[in-house]
Amino acid sequence: MNDNPILVIGARGKTGRRVAERLTAAGRPFRAASRTTGFDLTDPATWDAALDGVRDVYLVPFSEYTDAATLRDFAATAVSAGARRIVLLSARGHDGVHPLQEAGETAVRESGAAYTILRPAWFHQNFSEDYLLPSVLDGRIALPAGTGREAFVDADDIAAMAVAALTEDGHEGAAYELTGPEALGFADVAATLAKATGRDIRYDAITPDDYVAALVAEDVPEHVAVMLTDLFQEIADGKGDRVDDAIPRVLGRPARSFAAYAEEAAGTGVWT
Ligand SMILES: NC(=O)c1ccc[n+]([C@@H]2O[C@H](COP(=O)([O-])OP(=O)(O)OC[C@H]3O[C@@H](n4cnc5c(N)ncnc54)[C@H](OP(=O)(O)O)[C@@H]3O)[C@@H](O)[C@H]2O)c1
């Protein structure tokens, strides 16, 4: 164990916030980094201050569009500054890494740091802390996911895996696929949310074209709308219907279910 601060990028985001909470509880020093703390992953002028004295880095790229060259340059700068370990938040694809994240993974693998790759499924918290929250509040989740299933995973389990990889030996070189304990269709998700909230919430399977049009009407840039639609199409095609045991294997306990997440989130009042 070292006393150098662990750099937590995206420490206000869905996983970074939970990584920061877990490090605080464990009494491990860390440095929170996001634009509100003066760190911008896309601005190299902000990197040195964030990396000062750091040995371990939790690297959240923020977006499927983060340039792999940015990740490569950041990882190289981190290693030059003394970082030895990088834990990268990537995403799972149908067969290993998701194609949108492949170049970012390669950048980190080639950085010279010891690395661990986390490849999560879709997060539970998209329904309470991100872009699906308004749909839940409307009582209508309209997506082009058909009857496909996804093995949604909890952001707190991702954070627990990140902290394990950041603070324990034995995870170097691993690429962990992170899923919940079961794959669910969006109709199951809507029913579970309805039960937890006591409200009417339904799922409507809509066409890809209708979804793109709806997002564009909400001022989402068209390329982002198309990318999101393609991701839901992957679920419709059955590519998310796969459960992995990395979380129970590493953490020694089951992954959190969507129902447990929904009950707890409902208790916070986020859907009232
Ligand atoms: N959501 C999912 O279901 C899912 C599934 C699989 C993989 N992923 C991957 O997870 C990663 C994180 O996505 P997320 O949606 O969960 O985001 P997030 O971690 O919730 O990140 C949002 C945070 O990022 C910070 N941020 C944004 N741009 C920044 C920049 N240029 N420099 C520094 N900080 C910045 C913001 O804080 P400030 O405003 O303070 O900057 C914000 O709090 C993505 O790469 C995505 O591909 C997501």
The ligand as an ORCA input file, in Angstrom:
! r2SCAN-3c Opt
* xyz 0 1
  N     -23.863      4.568    -18.877
  C     -23.733      3.320    -19.274
  O     -24.692      2.523    -19.266
  C     -22.388      2.816    -19.735
  C     -22.256      1.452    -20.030
  C     -21.004      0.973    -20.413
  C     -19.926      1.841    -20.509
  N     -20.106      3.158    -20.223
  C     -18.943      4.055    -20.338
  O     -18.759      4.734    -19.125
  C     -18.070      5.955    -19.386
  C     -18.645      6.992    -18.477
  O     -19.950      7.286    -18.897
  P     -21.022      7.791    -17.880
  O     -22.215      8.098    -18.692
  O     -21.133      6.843    -16.729
  O     -20.417      9.168    -17.364
  P     -20.145      9.642    -15.897
  O     -19.084      8.788    -15.268
  O     -21.446      9.788    -15.191
  O     -19.416     11.001    -16.194
  C     -20.014     12.219    -16.054
  C     -18.959     13.113    -15.407
  O     -17.877     13.324    -16.310
  C     -17.299     14.580    -16.068
  N     -16.727     15.027    -17.344
  C     -17.379     15.128    -18.522
  N     -16.522     15.531    -19.476
  C     -15.297     15.686    -18.903
  C     -13.998     16.070    -19.389
  N     -13.796     16.423    -20.664
  N     -12.977     16.097    -18.517
  C     -13.152     15.791    -17.230
  N     -14.360     15.415    -16.704
  C     -15.417     15.369    -17.542
  C     -18.455     15.410    -15.554
  O     -18.068     16.109    -14.398
  P     -17.708     17.662    -14.549
  O     -18.957     18.332    -15.041
  O     -17.258     18.072    -13.195
  O     -16.613     17.688    -15.553
  C     -19.541     14.421    -15.120
  O     -19.803     14.451    -13.734
  C     -18.202      6.243    -20.872
  O     -16.959      6.167    -21.480
  C     -19.139      5.153    -21.372
  O     -18.769      4.685    -22.643
  C     -21.306      3.662    -19.830
*
